Amino acid sequence: MLLLNIDHIPGKEIEALGIVKGSVVFSKNFGKDFMAAVKTLVGGEIADYTKMLDEARGIATKRMVDEAQRLEADAIVNIRYTSSSVMQSAAECTAYGTAVKIIR
C-alpha cells in the first residue's frame, strides 16, 4: 500500500475510491502523568508522551490502511493526522486520506 501526503501519484492516473480513516483513543496512566507534571517544572521533552503519540499514530495508520484494503485500494493519498483531547486524561489520534486505485 502506497501512502502519500500529496494529492496525486506522480506519473500515474488514479481513481478515487473514497475517504478512509483510522482512529484510536489513548489514555495516560497515573505514573506517566505524574512524571510529566514534574518534567514541566524543569522543561524538556516528555519522552513517554512522545512515544505514546507515536504508537497511537501507528495504530491509526494501520486502521486507515485496513479500511483502504477492504476497498481494494492501491494507495492512500492526501494523508493527514489529527489529535485532540477527548477528556482530561485521554487523547484521540486520527489518520485520514483518500483511498485510490491506480488506473495506469
TAJO-V491637 format. One record per backbone hydrogen bond with DSSP energy under -1.0 kcal/mol. NH is the residue of the N-H (numbers start at 1). CO is the residue of the C=O. Records with the same first field share a line. If there is no record, write none. Layout:
NH->CO + CO
This chain:
2->74
4->76
12->9
15->101
17->99
18->99
20->97
22->95
24->93
26->91
28->89
33->29
34->30
35->31
36->32
37->33
38->34
39->35
40->36
41->38
43->39
47->45
50->46
51->47
52->48
53->49
54->50
55->51
56->52
57->53
58->54
59->55
60->56
61->57
62->58
63->59
64->60
65->61
66->62
67->63
68->64
69->65
70->66
72->69
73->68
74->100
75->100
76->2
77->98
78->6
79->4
80->96
82->94
84->92
86->90
87->90
90->87
91->26
92->84
93->24
94->82
95->22
96->80
97->20
98->77
99->18
100->75
101->15
103->13
104->13
